[in-house]
């Protein structure tokens, strides 16, 4: 095994040592602000690191638990199939939990700015997260999308259970491609990019000038 001592480091990457490193090998973490342990298959838990602001544990296939780290701002736990719970961290700004196949719930974290939860196949509900600007939830089993005031970008492609898109004032980008049950896209003044390709039952597209429109394979 290996013993990694991170005392007095601000940023540290251990993904190059992922074959031999285990949770118990990581010691002396005080003062660390950023930790990248992506792809470390032997890690099962992340130690509680006081003061940590950015954590990338993506691709840790045996990771089970992410601790509640007060002050964490950026969390990437994508492709961690054994994670079932995301902790409610108040100051979190960016969360990528895509490809977490066991995840069923996203916490309602007020102030979260970016959420990527695509390919979480057990996910059926997205909370109405106040302050969220970017939402990518493609290929999930969600049925309805929340009306998130202030949302700027929405990717709900391949969400075949969605029937309607909410009217969200200020929304600029929509990707609802391959949402086969959607029949119309709401007329939103600020909207400038739409991808509604392969929406087979789509009947209505906003009549406005757009920077980008993809409506291929929309036979109606």
C-alpha positions in Angstrom: 0.0 0.0 0.0 0.9 3.7 0.1 0.7 6.4 2.7 -0.1 9.9 1.4 0.5 12.8 3.8 -1.1 16.0 2.6 -0.3 18.3 5.4 0.4 21.9 4.3 -0.8 21.2 0.7 -3.7 23.2 -0.8 -4.3 21.1 -3.9 -3.5 17.4 -4.3 -4.2 14.8 -6.9 -3.9 11.1 -6.1 -5.6 9.7 -9.2 -2.3 8.7 -10.6 -1.8 6.3 -7.6 -5.3 5.0 -7.6 -4.4 1.3 -8.1 -2.7 1.0 -4.7 -4.3 3.7 -2.6 -7.1 3.0 -0.1 -9.1 5.3 2.2 -6.9 4.6 5.3 -3.7 5.5 3.3 -4.7 9.2 3.1 -3.6 11.1 6.2 -2.8 14.6 7.5 -5.4 16.4 5.5 -5.7 19.7 7.4 -5.5 22.8 5.3 -6.4 21.0 2.0 -8.7 23.0 -0.2 -8.9 20.7 -3.3 -8.7 16.9 -3.5 -8.8 14.9 -6.7 -9.1 11.2 -6.1 -11.0 10.4 -9.3 -10.7 6.8 -10.5 -9.4 5.4 -7.2 -11.2 2.1 -7.3 -10.2 1.0 -3.8 -11.5 4.0 -2.0 -14.8 3.3 -0.2 -15.2 6.5 1.8 -13.9 10.0 1.7 -12.4 11.3 5.0 -14.0 14.4 6.5 -11.6 17.1 5.5 -12.3 20.4 7.3 -11.9 23.4 5.0 -12.1 21.4 1.7 -13.7 23.4 -1.0 -13.4 21.2 -4.1 -13.7 17.4 -4.3 -13.4 15.2 -7.4 -14.1 11.6 -6.6 -15.6 10.7 -10.0 -15.1 7.2 -11.1 -14.5 5.8 -7.6 -16.5 2.7 -8.4 -16.5 1.3 -4.8 -17.2 4.6 -3.1 -20.2 4.3 -0.8 -20.3 7.4 1.3 -19.5 11.1 0.8 -19.3 12.9 4.2 -21.0 16.2 4.9 -18.1 18.6 4.5 -19.1 22.1 5.7 -18.0 24.8 3.2 -17.6 22.4 0.2 -18.4 24.4 -3.0 -17.7 22.0 -5.8 -18.5 18.2 -5.8 -17.9 15.9 -8.7 -19.0 12.3 -7.7 -20.1 11.3 -11.2 -19.8 7.6 -12.2 -19.9 6.4 -8.6 -22.5 3.7 -9.0 -22.7 2.7 -5.3 -23.6 6.1 -4.0 -27.2 6.4 -3.0 -27.2 9.6 -1.0 -25.8 13.1 -1.7 -25.3 15.1 1.6 -27.1 18.4 2.0 -24.2 20.8 2.0 -25.4 24.4 2.3 -22.7 26.3 0.5 -22.4 23.9 -2.5 -22.4 25.7 -5.8 -21.7 23.0 -8.3 -22.8 19.3 -8.2 -22.1 16.6 -10.8 -23.6 13.3 -9.8 -24.2 12.0 -13.3 -24.0 8.2 -13.8 -24.8 7.5 -10.1 -27.1 4.7 -10.9 -28.2 4.0 -7.3 -29.1 7.7 -6.6 -32.8 8.2 -6.1 -33.0 11.7 -4.5 -31.2 15.1 -5.1 -31.1 17.3 -2.0 -32.7 20.7 -2.3 -29.6 22.8 -1.8 -30.5 26.5 -1.8 -27.9 28.5 -3.7 -26.7 25.6 -5.9 -25.8 27.1 -9.3 -25.1 24.0 -11.5 -26.6 20.6 -11.3 -25.6 17.7 -13.5 -27.6 14.5 -12.7 -27.8 12.9 -16.1 -28.1 9.1 -16.4 -29.3 8.6 -12.9 -31.9 6.2 -14.0 -33.6 5.8 -10.6 -34.1 9.5 -10.3 -37.8 10.5 -10.7 -37.9 14.0 -9.1 -35.8 17.2 -9.4 -36.3 19.6 -6.5 -37.2 23.2 -7.1 -33.7 24.5 -6.2 -33.8 28.2 -5.6 -30.9 30.0 -7.4 -30.1 27.2 -9.8 -28.8 28.4 -13.2 -27.9 25.3 -15.1 -29.7 21.9 -15.0 -28.7 18.8 -17.0 -30.9 15.9 -16.2 -30.9 14.0 -19.5 -31.9 10.3 -19.6 -33.5 10.1 -16.2 -37.0 8.9 -15.2 -38.3 12.2 -14.1 -41.9 12.9 -15.0 -42.3 16.6 -14.5 -39.7 19.4 -14.4 -39.9 22.0 -11.6 -40.5 25.7 -12.3 -37.0 26.9 -11.2 -37.1 30.7 -11.2 -33.9 32.1 -12.8 -32.8 29.0 -14.6 -30.8 29.8 -17.7 -29.9 26.4 -19.3 -31.9 23.2 -19.3 -30.9 19.8 -20.8 -33.7 17.2 -20.3 -32.9 15.2 -23.5 -33.9 11.6 -23.6 -36.4 12.1 -20.7 -39.2 10.1 -22.4 -41.6 10.4 -19.4 -41.8 14.2 -19.7 -45.0 15.5 -21.3 -44.7 19.3 -20.8 -41.9 21.8 -20.3 -42.5 24.6 -17.7 -42.6 28.2 -18.7 -39.5 29.7 -17.0 -38.9 33.4 -17.6 -35.3 34.1 -18.6 -34.5 30.6 -19.8 -32.0 30.9 -22.7 -31.2 27.3 -23.8 -33.4 24.2 -24.0 -32.3 20.7 -25.1 -35.3 18.5 -25.1 -34.2 16.2 -27.9 -35.6 12.7 -27.9 -38.3 13.6 -25.4 -40.9 11.7 -27.5 -44.0 12.8 -25.6 -43.5 16.6 -25.6 -46.1 18.4 -27.9 -45.0 22.0 -27.5 -42.2 24.3 -26.3 -43.4 27.4 -24.4 -42.8 30.8 -25.9 -40.1 32.3 -23.7 -38.8 35.8 -24.7 -35.2 35.2 -23.7 -34.9 31.8 -25.4 -32.2 31.7 -28.1 -31.2 28.0 -28.5 -33.5 25.0 -28.9 -32.7 21.4 -29.7 -36.0 19.5 -30.1 -34.8 16.9 -32.5 -36.5 13.5 -32.5 -39.6 14.9 -30.6 -42.0 12.9 -32.7 -45.2 14.4 -31.3 -44.0 18.0 -31.2 -46.6 20.4 -32.7 -45.6 23.9 -31.6 -42.2 25.7 -31.7 -41.9 29.3 -30.5 -42.3 31.8 -33.4 -39.3 34.0 -32.7 -35.7 34.6 -33.9 -33.3 32.0 -32.5 -29.5 31.7 -32.6 -29.8 28.0 -32.9 -32.7 25.6 -33.8 -32.5 21.9 -34.3 -35.9 20.3 -35.1 -34.8 17.4 -37.3 -37.0 14.3 -37.2 -40.0 16.2 -35.9 -42.5 14.9 -38.5 -45.5 16.9 -37.2 
